[in-house]
Amino acid sequence: MQALFINTGEDLDGVLAFVDAADLSSPVLFDTDSDVYKSYDLQGLGGYAPFPLQIVIDREGTITYMAKQYDAVALRAALDAAVAE
């Protein structure tokens, strides 16, 4: 399993400061033209995707979990289910 962070709308220095402060070890990708961000408007969220948007994608590339608000228990359950497959 791999976790990726996708940033949109912030400059490199701000993102690097966040990565350092949060001690992240996962890759941080830049969505410089917001194409990835805008693509989730089609997922029934009503408007553009919220920040932060949590998405779990299984090994077949299917979105199995998507949440507008952070819910640690639900996100952990979705991640555990994705790993168990």
N, C-alpha and C positions, 0 to 999 in steps of 0.2 A: 504494500500500500504506500502511496505517496501523497503527501499534502502539498498543495501549491497555493500560494497567495498571489492574487492578481490585483495589481494596483492601477487605478485610473485617476487622473486629475491631480496628482501630486508630483513635485519635482524629485529628482534623484536624491538630493541632500536630505529632504524630509523623510523619504522612505528609508534611506540608510540609517538615519537617526532612530526611526521606529524599530527597524530590524535589530539594531544594536541594543536598544532599551528593552525590547521584548525577548532578547536572546533567541531569536528564531534561527532554526537550522534548516528549515525548508526553503526551497527556491521562491523568490519573489519575481513574478513576471510583470512586465509593464504593458498595459493596454493603452498605448499612447494616443490612439485615435478613438478610443471607447467602443470599438466594434464588438468586443466580447461582452462588455457591460450592456450595450444596447440589445444584443441578441437575446437576453433573458426577458425582455419585454414580451416576447412571444410565449412565455411560460405561464401566462395567466396571473401575473403578479399585479396587474393594474398599474400601468406606468412603468418607468424604468426600475431596475432592480435596486433594492435598498442597500445601504452600507451598514454593516458588512452583510453580505449575502452568503449563506452557507449552502454548499451543494456537495452531495456525495454522488459519485458516478461509479457504477460497478464495472467489473472487468470487461463486460460486453459493450460499455459505453452508454448504458442507460442511466438516466438520472433517477436515483432511488430515494433521494431526500433533497428537499429544498426548503429553506426557512428564511423568512424576512427578519426574524428576531432571534437572537442567540438563546438557545435552550440547551444547556450542557448535557442534560440527561438524554434528550431526544437525539442530539448530534452524536453522542457517544454510542447510543444504540444503533444508529444508522451506520456508523463507522465499523462497529463490531460485526454487524450483519454483512457488510461489504467484504470484510476480511475473511469471514467464515465461508463465503461462497467458494 
